[in-house]
Amino acid sequence: MVRHKVIVNPVAGRGAAAHAIPTIEQLLEMYGLEYDLERTEHPWQAAEIAREAALRGYDVVVAAGGDGTSNEVLNGLMAAKQEGADCAMGVLCVGRGNDFAFGVNIPADLEAGVAALARGHRRTIDVGRVSKNGRSEGRYFGNGIGVGFDAVVGFEASKFARLGGFIGYLVGVFKALMLYDQAPTVSIEYDGKEIVQPALMVSVMNGRRMGGGFMMTPNSRPDDGQFDLCIADKVSRAGVLALIPHFIRGTQVDKKAITMGRSPTVTVRAVEGSLPAHADGETLCEEGESLAFEIVPQQIEVVVDEEGETE
């Protein structure tokens, strides 16, 4: 029988995950799944628990939380993989954005997510790796990295405790408009070329969506061995506001201020200014100098809806 390690981040979703624990346990039992459930107590503990669970022979480690919890579990499973232990990953969406789950076709609904675990359909996805300022150590990510305006939006959205998901992120956009009006000049190397320009935002994506509703790279796939890039030129505040509906619909790709690209490796370096960045919604750096990205193909099996492989 498939053994599941369920890791719950009780503060995810502004505490919604903690309230969901009885429902999660009821659903897991109703669907006849064998599981152990453990709550995290401090940041990065989910990574530690996931690594240990994989090394102990669990078949699936399930992140019950938001994108931050999924990112920690992913990093823990990658650490275990380097020690010779392969383990699949599952997600139960009880956080705010759940963009990683969206990108790999995991249901947002809690019962549907447990039902998907019970069916056990899997797809193998790529994993991104990012390193800062020329250092050799790095961090893995499943959905995407936001550099510049997008990161500042995330920083600001996290301050609105009563707002969650897309609405909180949207409020963060308007707050960031007042704070981040000096786009840094950056050098971006990808697909064998280099561009140097003032850039409001650089999104390096393995998934498609950020902020619970912004389609940064609507045509991205998490299993094609490539990052998808969305680069926004420096634009006015009015220009940002005009672009927002397009990012919600994923129709920004042909706009003059937007450059799209694809590459298995990307380097972003600050020529003037600095690089605020987040990884899967979690702060990566506030004033970085350079970021190097590489795709690591076909790394983690993820339990998804049956349509996941052909999405």
Contacts in CASP RR format, 6 or more apart in sequence:
PFRMAT RR
TARGET T0000
AUTHOR 0000-0000-0000
METHOD contacts of the structure
MODEL  1
MVRHKVIVNPVAGRGAAAHAIPTIEQLLEMYGLEYDLERTEHPWQAAEIA
REAALRGYDVVVAAGGDGTSNEVLNGLMAAKQEGADCAMGVLCVGRGNDF
AFGVNIPADLEAGVAALARGHRRTIDVGRVSKNGRSEGRYFGNGIGVGFD
AVVGFEASKFARLGGFIGYLVGVFKALMLYDQAPTVSIEYDGKEIVQPAL
MVSVMNGRRMGGGFMMTPNSRPDDGQFDLCIADKVSRAGVLALIPHFIRG
TQVDKKAITMGRSPTVTVRAVEGSLPAHADGETLCEEGESLAFEIVPQQI
EVVVDEEGETE
1 34 0 8 1.000
2 33 0 8 1.000
2 34 0 8 1.000
2 59 0 8 1.000
2 60 0 8 1.000
2 120 0 8 1.000
3 34 0 8 1.000
3 35 0 8 1.000
3 36 0 8 1.000
3 57 0 8 1.000
3 58 0 8 1.000
3 59 0 8 1.000
3 60 0 8 1.000
4 28 0 8 1.000
4 33 0 8 1.000
4 34 0 8 1.000
4 35 0 8 1.000
4 36 0 8 1.000
4 58 0 8 1.000
4 59 0 8 1.000
4 60 0 8 1.000
4 61 0 8 1.000
4 62 0 8 1.000
4 117 0 8 1.000
5 35 0 8 1.000
5 36 0 8 1.000
5 38 0 8 1.000
5 49 0 8 1.000
5 50 0 8 1.000
5 53 0 8 1.000
5 58 0 8 1.000
5 60 0 8 1.000
5 61 0 8 1.000
5 62 0 8 1.000
6 24 0 8 1.000
6 28 0 8 1.000
6 35 0 8 1.000
6 36 0 8 1.000
6 37 0 8 1.000
6 38 0 8 1.000
6 62 0 8 1.000
6 64 0 8 1.000
6 92 0 8 1.000
7 37 0 8 1.000
7 38 0 8 1.000
7 40 0 8 1.000
7 46 0 8 1.000
7 49 0 8 1.000
7 50 0 8 1.000
7 53 0 8 1.000
7 61 0 8 1.000
7 62 0 8 1.000
7 63 0 8 1.000
7 64 0 8 1.000
7 69 0 8 1.000
7 73 0 8 1.000
8 17 0 8 1.000
8 18 0 8 1.000
8 20 0 8 1.000
8 21 0 8 1.000
8 24 0 8 1.000
8 37 0 8 1.000
8 38 0 8 1.000
8 39 0 8 1.000
8 40 0 8 1.000
8 64 0 8 1.000
8 65 0 8 1.000
8 94 0 8 1.000
9 17 0 8 1.000
9 39 0 8 1.000
9 40 0 8 1.000
9 46 0 8 1.000
9 63 0 8 1.000
9 64 0 8 1.000
9 65 0 8 1.000
9 66 0 8 1.000
9 68 0 8 1.000
9 69 0 8 1.000
10 17 0 8 1.000
10 18 0 8 1.000
10 21 0 8 1.000
10 39 0 8 1.000
10 40 0 8 1.000
11 17 0 8 1.000
11 18 0 8 1.000
12 64 0 8 1.000
12 65 0 8 1.000
12 66 0 8 1.000
12 68 0 8 1.000
12 69 0 8 1.000
12 94 0 8 1.000
12 95 0 8 1.000
12 96 0 8 1.000
13 65 0 8 1.000
13 66 0 8 1.000
13 94 0 8 1.000
13 95 0 8 1.000
13 96 0 8 1.000
13 164 0 8 1.000
14 96 0 8 1.000
14 161 0 8 1.000
14 162 0 8 1.000
14 164 0 8 1.000
16 94 0 8 1.000
16 95 0 8 1.000
17 64 0 8 1.000
17 65 0 8 1.000
17 66 0 8 1.000
17 69 0 8 1.000
17 94 0 8 1.000
17 95 0 8 1.000
18 39 0 8 1.000
20 64 0 8 1.000
20 94 0 8 1.000
20 110 0 8 1.000
21 37 0 8 1.000
21 39 0 8 1.000
23 110 0 8 1.000
24 37 0 8 1.000
24 64 0 8 1.000
24 92 0 8 1.000
24 94 0 8 1.000
24 110 0 8 1.000
24 114 0 8 1.000
25 37 0 8 1.000
27 110 0 8 1.000
27 111 0 8 1.000
27 114 0 8 1.000
28 35 0 8 1.000
28 37 0 8 1.000
28 114 0 8 1.000
28 117 0 8 1.000
30 114 0 8 1.000
31 114 0 8 1.000
31 115 0 8 1.000
31 117 0 8 1.000
31 118 0 8 1.000
32 118 0 8 1.000
33 114 0 8 1.000
33 117 0 8 1.000
33 118 0 8 1.000
35 62 0 8 1.000
38 49 0 8 1.000
40 46 0 8 1.000
40 49 0 8 1.000
40 69 0 8 1.000
43 72 0 8 1.000
44 72 0 8 1.000
45 72 0 8 1.000
46 63 0 8 1.000
46 69 0 8 1.000
46 72 0 8 1.000
46 73 0 8 1.000
46 76 0 8 1.000
47 72 0 8 1.000
47 73 0 8 1.000
47 75 0 8 1.000
47 76 0 8 1.000
47 79 0 8 1.000
48 76 0 8 1.000
49 61 0 8 1.000
50 61 0 8 1.000
50 63 0 8 1.000
50 72 0 8 1.000
50 73 0 8 1.000
50 74 0 8 1.000
50 75 0 8 1.000
50 76 0 8 1.000
50 77 0 8 1.000
50 80 0 8 1.000
50 87 0 8 1.000
51 76 0 8 1.000
51 77 0 8 1.000
51 79 0 8 1.000
51 80 0 8 1.000
51 83 0 8 1.000
53 61 0 8 1.000
53 87 0 8 1.000
54 61 0 8 1.000
54 76 0 8 1.000
54 77 0 8 1.000
54 80 0 8 1.000
54 81 0 8 1.000
54 85 0 8 1.000
54 86 0 8 1.000
54 87 0 8 1.000
55 80 0 8 1.000
55 83 0 8 1.000
55 85 0 8 1.000
57 85 0 8 1.000
57 87 0 8 1.000
58 87 0 8 1.000
59 87 0 8 1.000
59 88 0 8 1.000
60 87 0 8 1.000
60 88 0 8 1.000
60 89 0 8 1.000
60 90 0 8 1.000
60 117 0 8 1.000
60 303 0 8 1.000
61 73 0 8 1.000
61 77 0 8 1.000
61 87 0 8 1.000
61 88 0 8 1.000
61 89 0 8 1.000
61 90 0 8 1.000
62 73 0 8 1.000
62 89 0 8 1.000
62 90 0 8 1.000
62 91 0 8 1.000
62 92 0 8 1.000
62 117 0 8 1.000
63 69 0 8 1.000
63 70 0 8 1.000
63 72 0 8 1.000
63 73 0 8 1.000
63 74 0 8 1.000
63 89 0 8 1.000
63 90 0 8 1.000
63 91 0 8 1.000
63 92 0 8 1.000
64 91 0 8 1.000
64 92 0 8 1.000
64 94 0 8 1.000
65 91 0 8 1.000
65 92 0 8 1.000
65 93 0 8 1.000
65 94 0 8 1.000
65 95 0 8 1.000
66 93 0 8 1.000
66 94 0 8 1.000
66 95 0 8 1.000
66 96 0 8 1.000
66 97 0 8 1.000
66 98 0 8 1.000
66 100 0 8 1.000
67 95 0 8 1.000
67 96 0 8 1.000
67 97 0 8 1.000
67 98 0 8 1.000
67 99 0 8 1.000
67 100 0 8 1.000
67 143 0 8 1.000
67 280 0 8 1.000
67 281 0 8 1.000
67 282 0 8 1.000
68 280 0 8 1.000
68 281 0 8 1.000
68 282 0 8 1.000
69 95 0 8 1.000
70 89 0 8 1.000
70 91 0 8 1.000
70 100 0 8 1.000
70 101 0 8 1.000
70 142 0 8 1.000
70 143 0 8 1.000
70 280 0 8 1.000
71 100 0 8 1.000
71 140 0 8 1.000
71 141 0 8 1.000
71 142 0 8 1.000
71 143 0 8 1.000
71 279 0 8 1.000
71 280 0 8 1.000
71 281 0 8 1.000
71 282 0 8 1.000
73 89 0 8 1.000
74 89 0 8 1.000
74 127 0 8 1.000
74 140 0 8 1.000
74 141 0 8 1.000
74 142 0 8 1.000
74 300 0 8 1.000
75 139 0 8 1.000
75 140 0 8 1.000
77 87 0 8 1.000
77 89 0 8 1.000
77 300 0 8 1.000
78 127 0 8 1.000
78 140 0 8 1.000
78 299 0 8 1.000
78 300 0 8 1.000
80 86 0 8 1.000
80 87 0 8 1.000
81 87 0 8 1.000
81 299 0 8 1.000
81 300 0 8 1.000
86 301 0 8 1.000
88 122 0 8 1.000
88 300 0 8 1.000
88 301 0 8 1.000
88 302 0 8 1.000
88 303 0 8 1.000
89 300 0 8 1.000
89 301 0 8 1.000
89 302 0 8 1.000
89 303 0 8 1.000
90 106 0 8 1.000
90 117 0 8 1.000
90 302 0 8 1.000
90 303 0 8 1.000
91 98 0 8 1.000
91 100 0 8 1.000
91 101 0 8 1.000
91 106 0 8 1.000
91 113 0 8 1.000
91 302 0 8 1.000
92 110 0 8 1.000
92 113 0 8 1.000
92 114 0 8 1.000
92 117 0 8 1.000
93 101 0 8 1.000
93 106 0 8 1.000
93 107 0 8 1.000
93 108 0 8 1.000
93 109 0 8 1.000
93 110 0 8 1.000
93 113 0 8 1.000
94 110 0 8 1.000
96 164 0 8 1.000
96 165 0 8 1.000
96 168 0 8 1.000
96 212 0 8 1.000
97 164 0 8 1.000
97 165 0 8 1.000
97 166 0 8 1.000
97 169 0 8 1.000
97 211 0 8 1.000
97 212 0 8 1.000
98 108 0 8 1.000
98 212 0 8 1.000
99 143 0 8 1.000
99 207 0 8 1.000
99 209 0 8 1.000
99 210 0 8 1.000
99 211 0 8 1.000
99 212 0 8 1.000
99 213 0 8 1.000
99 280 0 8 1.000
100 142 0 8 1.000
100 143 0 8 1.000
100 207 0 8 1.000
100 280 0 8 1.000
101 107 0 8 1.000
101 108 0 8 1.000
102 108 0 8 1.000
102 208 0 8 1.000
102 209 0 8 1.000
102 212 0 8 1.000
103 143 0 8 1.000
103 207 0 8 1.000
103 208 0 8 1.000
103 209 0 8 1.000
103 222 0 8 1.000
104 123 0 8 1.000
104 125 0 8 1.000
104 207 0 8 1.000
104 222 0 8 1.000
104 302 0 8 1.000
104 304 0 8 1.000
104 308 0 8 1.000
105 123 0 8 1.000
105 304 0 8 1.000
105 305 0 8 1.000
105 307 0 8 1.000
105 308 0 8 1.000
105 311 0 8 1.000
106 113 0 8 1.000
106 116 0 8 1.000
106 302 0 8 1.000
106 303 0 8 1.000
106 304 0 8 1.000
106 305 0 8 1.000
107 113 0 8 1.000
107 115 0 8 1.000
107 116 0 8 1.000
107 305 0 8 1.000
112 305 0 8 1.000
116 303 0 8 1.000
116 304 0 8 1.000
116 305 0 8 1.000
117 303 0 8 1.000
119 306 0 8 1.000
120 303 0 8 1.000
121 303 0 8 1.000
121 304 0 8 1.000
121 305 0 8 1.000
121 306 0 8 1.000
121 308 0 8 1.000
121 309 0 8 1.000
122 301 0 8 1.000
122 302 0 8 1.000
122 303 0 8 1.000
122 304 0 8 1.000
123 223 0 8 1.000
123 301 0 8 1.000
123 302 0 8 1.000
123 304 0 8 1.000
123 308 0 8 1.000
123 309 0 8 1.000
124 223 0 8 1.000
124 298 0 8 1.000
124 299 0 8 1.000
124 300 0 8 1.000
124 301 0 8 1.000
124 302 0 8 1.000
125 142 0 8 1.000
125 206 0 8 1.000
125 222 0 8 1.000
125 223 0 8 1.000
125 298 0 8 1.000
125 299 0 8 1.000
125 300 0 8 1.000
125 301 0 8 1.000
125 302 0 8 1.000
126 206 0 8 1.000
126 222 0 8 1.000
126 223 0 8 1.000
126 224 0 8 1.000
126 225 0 8 1.000
126 295 0 8 1.000
126 296 0 8 1.000
126 297 0 8 1.000
126 298 0 8 1.000
126 299 0 8 1.000
127 140 0 8 1.000
127 141 0 8 1.000
127 142 0 8 1.000
127 206 0 8 1.000
127 295 0 8 1.000
127 296 0 8 1.000
127 299 0 8 1.000
127 300 0 8 1.000
128 140 0 8 1.000
128 141 0 8 1.000
128 142 0 8 1.000
128 144 0 8 1.000
128 206 0 8 1.000
128 227 0 8 1.000
128 293 0 8 1.000
128 294 0 8 1.000
128 295 0 8 1.000
128 296 0 8 1.000
129 138 0 8 1.000
129 139 0 8 1.000
129 140 0 8 1.000
129 141 0 8 1.000
129 293 0 8 1.000
129 294 0 8 1.000
129 295 0 8 1.000
129 296 0 8 1.000
130 138 0 8 1.000
130 139 0 8 1.000
130 141 0 8 1.000
130 145 0 8 1.000
130 204 0 8 1.000
130 279 0 8 1.000
130 284 0 8 1.000
130 291 0 8 1.000
130 292 0 8 1.000
130 293 0 8 1.000
131 137 0 8 1.000
131 138 0 8 1.000
131 139 0 8 1.000
131 291 0 8 1.000
131 292 0 8 1.000
132 138 0 8 1.000
132 284 0 8 1.000
132 285 0 8 1.000
132 288 0 8 1.000
132 289 0 8 1.000
132 290 0 8 1.000
132 291 0 8 1.000
133 288 0 8 1.000
133 289 0 8 1.000
133 290 0 8 1.000
134 290 0 8 1.000
134 292 0 8 1.000
139 279 0 8 1.000
139 284 0 8 1.000
140 296 0 8 1.000
141 206 0 8 1.000
141 279 0 8 1.000
141 280 0 8 1.000
142 206 0 8 1.000
142 207 0 8 1.000
142 222 0 8 1.000
142 280 0 8 1.000
143 205 0 8 1.000
143 206 0 8 1.000
143 207 0 8 1.000
143 209 0 8 1.000
143 210 0 8 1.000
143 280 0 8 1.000
144 203 0 8 1.000
144 204 0 8 1.000
144 205 0 8 1.000
144 206 0 8 1.000
144 207 0 8 1.000
144 210 0 8 1.000
144 279 0 8 1.000
144 280 0 8 1.000
145 203 0 8 1.000
145 204 0 8 1.000
145 205 0 8 1.000
145 277 0 8 1.000
145 278 0 8 1.000
145 279 0 8 1.000
145 280 0 8 1.000
145 284 0 8 1.000
145 291 0 8 1.000
145 293 0 8 1.000
146 201 0 8 1.000
146 202 0 8 1.000
146 203 0 8 1.000
146 204 0 8 1.000
146 210 0 8 1.000
146 277 0 8 1.000
146 278 0 8 1.000
146 279 0 8 1.000
147 186 0 8 1.000
147 201 0 8 1.000
147 202 0 8 1.000
147 203 0 8 1.000
147 204 0 8 1.000
147 268 0 8 1.000
147 275 0 8 1.000
147 276 0 8 1.000
147 277 0 8 1.000
147 291 0 8 1.000
148 180 0 8 1.000
148 183 0 8 1.000
148 184 0 8 1.000
148 199 0 8 1.000
148 200 0 8 1.000
148 201 0 8 1.000
148 202 0 8 1.000
148 275 0 8 1.000
148 276 0 8 1.000
148 277 0 8 1.000
149 176 0 8 1.000
149 180 0 8 1.000
149 183 0 8 1.000
149 200 0 8 1.000
149 201 0 8 1.000
149 232 0 8 1.000
149 240 0 8 1.000
150 201 0 8 1.000
150 203 0 8 1.000
150 210 0 8 1.000
150 216 0 8 1.000
150 278 0 8 1.000
151 276 0 8 1.000
151 277 0 8 1.000
151 278 0 8 1.000
151 283 0 8 1.000
151 284 0 8 1.000
152 176 0 8 1.000
152 179 0 8 1.000
152 180 0 8 1.000
152 276 0 8 1.000
153 169 0 8 1.000
153 172 0 8 1.000
153 173 0 8 1.000
153 175 0 8 1.000
153 176 0 8 1.000
154 169 0 8 1.000
154 172 0 8 1.000
154 176 0 8 1.000
154 211 0 8 1.000
154 278 0 8 1.000
154 281 0 8 1.000
155 176 0 8 1.000
155 276 0 8 1.000
155 278 0 8 1.000
155 283 0 8 1.000
155 286 0 8 1.000
156 171 0 8 1.000
156 172 0 8 1.000
156 175 0 8 1.000
156 176 0 8 1.000
156 179 0 8 1.000
157 163 0 8 1.000
157 164 0 8 1.000
157 165 0 8 1.000
157 168 0 8 1.000
157 169 0 8 1.000
157 171 0 8 1.000
157 172 0 8 1.000
157 211 0 8 1.000
159 175 0 8 1.000
160 168 0 8 1.000
160 171 0 8 1.000
160 172 0 8 1.000
163 171 0 8 1.000
165 211 0 8 1.000
165 212 0 8 1.000
166 211 0 8 1.000
166 212 0 8 1.000
166 213 0 8 1.000
169 210 0 8 1.000
169 211 0 8 1.000
169 212 0 8 1.000
169 213 0 8 1.000
169 214 0 8 1.000
173 240 0 8 1.000
173 244 0 8 1.000
177 237 0 8 1.000
177 240 0 8 1.000
177 241 0 8 1.000
181 237 0 8 1.000
182 273 0 8 1.000
183 198 0 8 1.000
183 199 0 8 1.000
183 200 0 8 1.000
183 233 0 8 1.000
183 234 0 8 1.000
184 198 0 8 1.000
184 199 0 8 1.000
184 270 0 8 1.000
184 271 0 8 1.000
184 272 0 8 1.000
184 273 0 8 1.000
184 274 0 8 1.000
184 275 0 8 1.000
185 196 0 8 1.000
185 197 0 8 1.000
185 198 0 8 1.000
185 199 0 8 1.000
185 270 0 8 1.000
185 271 0 8 1.000
185 272 0 8 1.000
185 273 0 8 1.000
186 196 0 8 1.000
186 197 0 8 1.000
186 198 0 8 1.000
186 199 0 8 1.000
186 202 0 8 1.000
186 268 0 8 1.000
186 269 0 8 1.000
186 270 0 8 1.000
186 271 0 8 1.000
186 275 0 8 1.000
187 194 0 8 1.000
187 195 0 8 1.000
187 196 0 8 1.000
187 267 0 8 1.000
187 268 0 8 1.000
187 269 0 8 1.000
187 271 0 8 1.000
188 194 0 8 1.000
188 195 0 8 1.000
188 196 0 8 1.000
188 197 0 8 1.000
188 199 0 8 1.000
188 202 0 8 1.000
188 229 0 8 1.000
188 231 0 8 1.000
188 266 0 8 1.000
188 267 0 8 1.000
188 268 0 8 1.000
188 269 0 8 1.000
189 266 0 8 1.000
189 267 0 8 1.000
189 269 0 8 1.000
190 227 0 8 1.000
190 229 0 8 1.000
190 261 0 8 1.000
190 263 0 8 1.000
190 265 0 8 1.000
190 266 0 8 1.000
190 267 0 8 1.000
191 261 0 8 1.000
191 262 0 8 1.000
191 263 0 8 1.000
192 263 0 8 1.000
195 231 0 8 1.000
195 259 0 8 1.000
196 271 0 8 1.000
197 233 0 8 1.000
197 234 0 8 1.000
198 233 0 8 1.000
198 234 0 8 1.000
199 231 0 8 1.000
199 232 0 8 1.000
199 233 0 8 1.000
199 234 0 8 1.000
200 232 0 8 1.000
200 233 0 8 1.000
200 234 0 8 1.000
200 235 0 8 1.000
200 240 0 8 1.000
201 230 0 8 1.000
201 231 0 8 1.000
201 232 0 8 1.000
202 229 0 8 1.000
202 230 0 8 1.000
202 231 0 8 1.000
202 232 0 8 1.000
202 268 0 8 1.000
203 210 0 8 1.000
203 216 0 8 1.000
203 217 0 8 1.000
203 229 0 8 1.000
203 230 0 8 1.000
203 231 0 8 1.000
204 227 0 8 1.000
204 229 0 8 1.000
204 266 0 8 1.000
204 268 0 8 1.000
204 293 0 8 1.000
205 216 0 8 1.000
205 217 0 8 1.000
205 220 0 8 1.000
205 227 0 8 1.000
205 228 0 8 1.000
205 229 0 8 1.000
205 230 0 8 1.000
206 220 0 8 1.000
206 222 0 8 1.000
206 227 0 8 1.000
206 228 0 8 1.000
206 295 0 8 1.000
207 217 0 8 1.000
207 220 0 8 1.000
207 221 0 8 1.000
207 222 0 8 1.000
207 228 0 8 1.000
208 215 0 8 1.000
208 216 0 8 1.000
208 217 0 8 1.000
208 218 0 8 1.000
208 219 0 8 1.000
208 220 0 8 1.000
208 228 0 8 1.000
209 215 0 8 1.000
209 216 0 8 1.000
210 216 0 8 1.000
210 281 0 8 1.000
211 281 0 8 1.000
213 248 0 8 1.000
214 247 0 8 1.000
214 248 0 8 1.000
215 247 0 8 1.000
215 248 0 8 1.000
215 249 0 8 1.000
215 250 0 8 1.000
216 230 0 8 1.000
216 247 0 8 1.000
217 228 0 8 1.000
217 229 0 8 1.000
217 230 0 8 1.000
217 260 0 8 1.000
218 250 0 8 1.000
218 253 0 8 1.000
219 228 0 8 1.000
219 253 0 8 1.000
220 228 0 8 1.000
221 311 0 8 1.000
223 298 0 8 1.000
225 264 0 8 1.000
225 295 0 8 1.000
225 297 0 8 1.000
225 298 0 8 1.000
226 262 0 8 1.000
226 263 0 8 1.000
226 264 0 8 1.000
226 295 0 8 1.000
227 262 0 8 1.000
227 263 0 8 1.000
227 264 0 8 1.000
227 265 0 8 1.000
227 266 0 8 1.000
227 293 0 8 1.000
227 295 0 8 1.000
228 260 0 8 1.000
228 261 0 8 1.000
228 262 0 8 1.000
229 259 0 8 1.000
229 260 0 8 1.000
229 261 0 8 1.000
229 262 0 8 1.000
229 263 0 8 1.000
229 266 0 8 1.000
230 252 0 8 1.000
230 253 0 8 1.000
230 258 0 8 1.000
230 259 0 8 1.000
230 260 0 8 1.000
230 261 0 8 1.000
231 258 0 8 1.000
231 259 0 8 1.000
231 260 0 8 1.000
231 261 0 8 1.000
232 243 0 8 1.000
232 257 0 8 1.000
232 258 0 8 1.000
233 257 0 8 1.000
233 258 0 8 1.000
233 259 0 8 1.000
235 243 0 8 1.000
235 257 0 8 1.000
239 257 0 8 1.000
243 252 0 8 1.000
243 255 0 8 1.000
243 257 0 8 1.000
243 258 0 8 1.000
246 252 0 8 1.000
246 255 0 8 1.000
252 258 0 8 1.000
253 260 0 8 1.000
264 294 0 8 1.000
264 295 0 8 1.000
264 297 0 8 1.000
265 292 0 8 1.000
265 293 0 8 1.000
265 294 0 8 1.000
265 295 0 8 1.000
266 292 0 8 1.000
266 293 0 8 1.000
267 290 0 8 1.000
267 291 0 8 1.000
267 292 0 8 1.000
267 293 0 8 1.000
268 275 0 8 1.000
268 290 0 8 1.000
268 291 0 8 1.000
268 293 0 8 1.000
269 289 0 8 1.000
269 290 0 8 1.000
269 291 0 8 1.000
270 288 0 8 1.000
270 289 0 8 1.000
270 290 0 8 1.000
274 286 0 8 1.000
274 287 0 8 1.000
274 288 0 8 1.000
274 289 0 8 1.000
275 285 0 8 1.000
275 287 0 8 1.000
275 288 0 8 1.000
275 289 0 8 1.000
275 290 0 8 1.000
275 291 0 8 1.000
276 285 0 8 1.000
276 286 0 8 1.000
276 287 0 8 1.000
276 288 0 8 1.000
277 284 0 8 1.000
277 285 0 8 1.000
277 288 0 8 1.000
277 291 0 8 1.000
278 284 0 8 1.000
284 291 0 8 1.000
285 291 0 8 1.000
END
